[in-house]
């Protein structure tokens, strides 16, 4: 069985080495995924057959609600025994079990019949024909109340048809050619197929995904389930889940299997599928030169930030009284107004330091945040994981205002994750682990330094080989590897190295270039000409 790390490396390899060389770039009109944190509540999507104890256990314990009220919807089946249904679930630990069934959409819109869902902590949708479920409940008060169950922290589970109906884009029939209709939008951007291996439905799901290129297909075997909590999907049971991403004009379709206990990041898959649907390739074969028209970048390789870099940042921001914004979003966790980065600037004499720590695109575009960014003369991105910054800022109005800081002559800096996010091509973006250099869906950074990729903790974590894999695949990109306690200060096309160790420049475009070229503190490099400056 694959370990989680092996599984994620498999995904990375599939997405980067076995596919074509270019992927579409997302536009900055809006974020690729509006709710990167995933769903509210929990889902359990079962592929049919007998349910294993691990599936039952996940269903029992997933609800965050104190009451244990289960509502069973058996309407996918033409015939059912209400007493047997109640007895079955009571044996599984649910004392309060109600059965909800209607004969028409008119009944599904009657508040007195739907009221039972308003108190439910758990909902189970039985198997049969998903078209029956759609015909009775899609677009009704029942569907609205199901969404409310999730919003308040409950769980919705379902098997076979009860799993397929949980996706808005739904396969409702067809042996080889999928017949499509509309289900519930409980798991956004998914197409679920069930009894997958047992009924040889791979071809059907492939066609469904190709016809709906912004969706991710998942085929679930019998005695197998997807347990969805937020953006995290864990496979439970005895079989596998088969994930399918659509082909694009530059990439082949991708398929991989996940076994029991393996974890998938749903937001990453959603982003990858949406990136594939774009027409413009990223990275382009001819990228913009890594140079600034205005302003300054200070890019630190992690570890301690050189004192000279801190004082330089304050100077380029306009002095101690200028507005400096610290963005610790990459670190995750609670807001830290007294963070290391904040104190770092205050101890160096900065008097006007503010923290903006938001985690959703909508929050990044709040009036308060936008006002702060419009006033800022310096922006500092803290360390952590750079994908969190992508989820929050890429494609927002806030992102545009970040670029405006440079345009008006200000300074943007950051360390570790706050270094990699500054490049146009972002490395180590997989939310499940930082070893994936080219994680599809998380390849695009904020792009303050165009035409470049920045890696950090470079010598200390022996990352030269990692960065080489990116640059040798994309020779149009300039690779920059920065050691800990070391930084580059970028103005115009010149990068000056400061700090305790070295910065390495990887230029595969010029066959005569030293590869890599390591420079120490005080030495300078022309990012456009790709040569050391004497």
N, C-alpha and C positions, 0 to 999 in steps of 0.2 A: 504494500500500500504506500502511496506517495505520502510524504510528510507535507505539512502546509507550505514549507519553504520550497520543496521540490515542485509542488503543484504550481506555486506562483512563478517560479523560474521557468516552468514549462510554458505557462501563459506568455511570459515575457519573450521567450525564445520564439514561440509561435508568432507573436505579434511583430517581431522585429527582424528575425533572421530568415524565416521561411516565407515571408510575404514580399510583395513588391516594394520598391524603395521609397515611395512617397505616399503620404497620407494627406487628406484634405485639411485645410486650416479652418478652425471655427471663426465665424465672424465675431466682431465685437459689438454687434447690435444688441445682443442679450446673452445671458449665460446659457451654456449648453444644457445644463440641468438646473431647473429652478429650485429644487429641494434636494441638494446634495446629501443632506443627512438621512435621506431615505424616508420610509413610511412611518407614520405614527402607529403605535400598537404593534401587533405581530400577526404574521400570516403563517399558515401551514398548508402547503400544497402537496397533495399525495397523488401518486401515479396510478392508484388502483390496487386491487388485490387486498390481501389481509394486511392489517396495520401492525407493525412491530411495536414492542413495548417502548422502545426509544421514541417512537412517534407519539404514542399515547402520553408518555411522560412530558414531552415538550408541549403538547397541547394543554395538559393539566396545569402546568406551572407558568405558562407564558403570560397570562393576563396580569396586569399591574393592579387590577381592581380587587378590592377586598371581598366583595360578594362573589359567590360561585354559582352564578345562574347561567345555565346552558340553554340555548335555543337551537333546535335542530330543524333544518329546512330540507325535507325529503322530496321536494317537488320534481326533481329530475327523473324520478321513477314514476311510472304509471300506477303501480301498486305498492303499498307499503303498510306495515302494521304498526300503528302508533304505540301500542303497548310494548311491543318488542323493542322498538327504538328507545323508549324510556328505560326499559329494563337493562338494555345493553349499556347505556351511558351511566346509569346508576351503578352498575357493577364496576365501571371505570372510575368511580369516585365522585360523581356529580349527584348531589342529593336533590337539587332543584332542576328538573328538565322539562322544557316546554317544546311542543312541536308546532311549527308555523307552516301552514300550507294554504294556498288560495287556488281558486279555479279560474281567475281572470285578473287582468291588470286593474280593473275597477276595484276589486277586492284588495289588491296590493296597495291601493292608495287610501284605504280606509284606516283612519287613525286607531280605531278600537281594535282592529286585528293586528296592527303593526306595533301597538303599544308594548307588547312583550319584548321587543327588541330594545326599547329604551332603557330597560333594566338589565340587559344581558352583559355578562362579562366574557362569555364564550359563545361563539356561533359555529355550528358545524353544518356544511352543505353536502348532502349525500350525492352518490353517483347515479348515473342513468344517462339521460340525454341533455347536454348543455343547452340545446335549442329550446327545450321545454322551460328551463330556468330563465333564459333570455326573454322568451315570449311572455312569461308571467311577471317577471320582476324588473327587467332592464328599464331604467328611466322612471321608476316608481318611488313611492315613499319608502318601500322596503330597501331599495338600493341606497337611498339617502341615509337611512338609519344604520345600515351596515357601515358606511363611512364614518358615522358618528361613533360606532363601537370602537373603531380603530383610534379615532381622535382622542377618546377618553382613556386609551391604554388597554383596551381589550384585545382579544385574539379571534381571528376568523380562520377556520380550517375547512378543508374540503377534500374529497377524494374523487378521482376520475373527472366526471363532468363538474363536480363541485370544485375542482382545481382549475379547470379550463375557464370557467365562468368568471374567475377572479381577475381576468385580463380584459381590457377594453377591446383590443384586437383579438378576436376569438376564432379558433377553428371549431366549427360545429359539425363537420362531417367530411366525407370524401375519402376514398381509400388511397388514391395516388395524387389526385388534384384536390388541394384543400378547399373546402367551402367555408367562406369567412362570414362572420357577422359580428355584432357588438355585444360585449359582456360588461361586467362591472370593472371600473378603473381602480382596483384595489392595489395592484402591483403595476405601476406605470412603466410603459415601454416594453412590456413583455408579451410574448406569445407562448402559451403553455400547451404542450401536447402530452398526453398521458398513455399508459400501457405501452410505453415507447419501444423498448427493445422487443417485448413480447409480441407486438403486432407489427413490427418492422415499419415504423412510421417516420424514419429518417428522411425519406424523399419528400413526404408530405410537409414536414416542417421546413425543410430547405426551401421549397417553393413558397411557403407562406412568408418566410423571412425575405426572400428575394422580391416579393411583391410589396413588402412593407419595410423599406430599407432603414427606417429609423428605429426599428424594433429589434430586440434580442430574443432569439428563440431558445426555449429550454424544453427538452424532452425528458420526462420523468418516468423511470421504470416502475413496475409494480413493486409493492412492499418498500417503497422509497418515497421520501418527502423532502421538500425544501422548507426549511425553517427560517423565516425572514424576520429579522429584528432590526429596525432602522435601515441601514444600507448593507448589513451583513447577512449573507445567506449561508447556512450550513446544511450540508446534505446529511440526511438521516436514513436509516434502514439498511436493506440488503442489496440494493441495486446501485445504479449510477444515474446522474443527471448529465445530459448531453447539451452543451451550450453551442449555439450557432450564431456567428456574426455575419452579416451580409457582405458580399463582395462590393468593392468600389471600383472606380475607373483605374485605380492604381494598386489595389490590394486584392488578393484572392480572398474568398470566404474563409472564415476560421471556424474550426470545430474542435472541441475538446471535451473530455469526460471528467466529471468530478465524482469521486467515491465518497462513501460514508465518512463523516467527520471532517471532510475537507470544506474549506471556507471560500466563498466568492464575494468580492466587493461589487455590489449591484450598481453603485454609482459609476464605477470605472467602466463596467460593461455598457451602461447607458451612454456614457460620454464617447466611448469608442465607436459605438454604432452610429451615433449622431455625427461624429467626425467623418466617418466613412460616407455619409450621405452628402457631404459637401463636395462641390465641384473644383474648388481651388486647392492645389496640392500644398502640403506642408511637410517638411521644409522645401521651399522651392529650389530648383537647381542653381539659380542665381540669386543669392541673398544680398540684402543691403549691407553696406560696409559697417563694421563695428566702430562707429564714431558718433560723437555728440555735437549737435549744432550749438547747444547752450547747456549750461549747468555742469554738474560734477557727479560722478558715481564713485562711491567708496565701497569696495567689495572685499569682504574679509573671509578668510578660509576656515573660520571656526576657532575654538579655543579662546584664549584671551585676546581682546581687541587691542591692537597696539595703541599706546597713549597718543602717539603722534597722529594716528588716524582719527581718534576721537576729537582732538583739538582741531585738526584739519576740517572735520565735519562741521563743527560749530562755526569755524571761520567762514566756510563756504555757504553756510546757512545765513550768514549776515551778522554773526556775533552773538554774544550771550543772551541778548534780549529777543532774538528772533524766535518765531514759533516753530518748535520741533515736535514732530509726531512720532511716537513709538507704536509700532504695530506688532504685537506679540502673538498674533493669530496662529502662526505656524506651530507654536508650542502646544496647542490644545489646552484642555483643562479650563479652570475658572479664570476670570479676568484678574490680572495681577497689576494693579496700579503702582505698586512699589517694586516693580521687577528690577532685575539686574541691569537691564538696558537703560531704564529710566534713571536709576541711581548713577549709572556710568556717566551720563551726560550732566546730571546735576552736580556730581562731584568734580566735574571738569569746568564748572562755572555756568552752565546753561540755566537760565532762570525761567524759561517759558516752555516746559516740557509737558506734553499731554499724551495720553494713551487712548488709542482707538482699537478696541478688541471686539470685533463682530465676527460672526461665524456663518452668516447666510447672505447671499447676494442682495436680498431685499433690505437687510439691515445695513449693508455697505452703502446703499443708496438713500439712507435716511437723511432728512434735512440737517440733522445735527452733524453727522459724519461729513456730508458734502460741504457744510460751512467750514468745518475744521480744515479740510483739505484745501479749500480755496484760499485760506489764510496761511497755510504752511509754507515755510521756507526750507524745511528739512524733513525728510521721511526716513525712518529707520525700521527695517524689518528684522525681527529677532529670529533666533534659531528654532529648530523643531523639524517639522515635515512640510516641504514646500507645496504638496498637494492641497493642504488646507488653505493656502493663500490662493491657489487656482480656483478652488470651489467658491471662495468668498468674493474674489475681486475680478476675475477674468470675465470680460463682457459687460461690465457694469459702468454706470456713470462715474463711479468712484475711480475706476481704472483710468478713465480719460483725465480726471483731475490729477492723478498721480503723475502722468506724463506732463501735465501743465506745470508742475513744480520745476521740472528741468527746463521747460521752455522759457520760464521767466527767470532762469539763472540760479535756481536753487540746487539742493543736493539731495541725492537719494543714496542710502547706504544700507548695509545689512551683513549679517554673519551667518555662515553655515547655510541653512535653508534660505535665509535672507540674502545669501549670495547667489545661489542657483536660480532663484525666482527672478533675478534681474536680467537674465539672459533671454534671448528670443527662443532658443531651444533649451528646454528644461530637462535635466537628467534626474534619475532616481525618483520618478513621480508615482510609482505604484503605491496606493494607500495601504496595501498589506505588507509592504516591506521595502526597504531602501536599497536593495541590491539590484533592482531592475533599472538599467540605464535608459532604456527606451520603452516606456510604458505607454502603449497606445491609449489615447484619450487624455493623457497627462503629459504630452510632449511639449506643449506650448507654454512658455513662461510669460511674464509681463512685458518683456521685450524692451527694456530700457537700453540694453546693449544689443543691438541688432547683429545678426550674422554670427553669433557666438553661443557656446555652451560652457557653463562654469561648473566645475566640480570642486569640492572643498575637503578639508582634512586630508589633503592629497598624499603627501609622503607618509604621514603618520599612520594612515590606514591603507597604504599600498594600493592606491587607486589608479595608477598609471594605465594598467592593462584595461581597466574598466572604461576609462575615457577614450582610449584608443579604439575600442569597439565602435564608439559613436562616430568618431572622426574618420575612421576608415570606411565606414558605411556612408557617411555624409561628408565627403572631403570639402564641400563648399563651406562648411562650418569651421570656424576657428575655435579650437579647444583651449580652455584656460583652466589649469589645475592650481589651486592656491593652498599652500600649507597653513597649518594652524598658527595663530599669532602673527599672521602675515596678511597683507592687503595689497590691492592695486587701487590707485587713485586715477580715475579716467577723466581726462578733459580733452575735448576735440578727438583726435585719433591716437593720443598718447596715453599709455598706461604706465604709471610709475609704481615700482614695487617699494613697499615700506614694511617694516616689522622684522621679526626674528629669523625667518627662514626664507624660502624661495617661492616663486611663482613660475609655473611651467606653461609654455605656449606650444600647442600642437597644431602645426600647419601641414596638412597633407596635400594642399593645393599646389604648393611650390615644391617640385621634386628636389630642389637644391637646398631646401631649408633644413636646419638642424632639428631633429625630431626625436624627443621634444627638446625645446630650448629652455633651460632653466636660468632665471635671473634672480639676483639677490637684492636686498634693500638698497635703494638709491639708483638702481639701474632702470632703464626705460625701454619701452617697446612700442613700435608704431603698429597699431592694430589694422590699419588699412594696407600699408606696404608689407606688413608681416615681417619686419626686421627689427633687430635691436638698434636703438638709437644711441649713438656715442655721445 
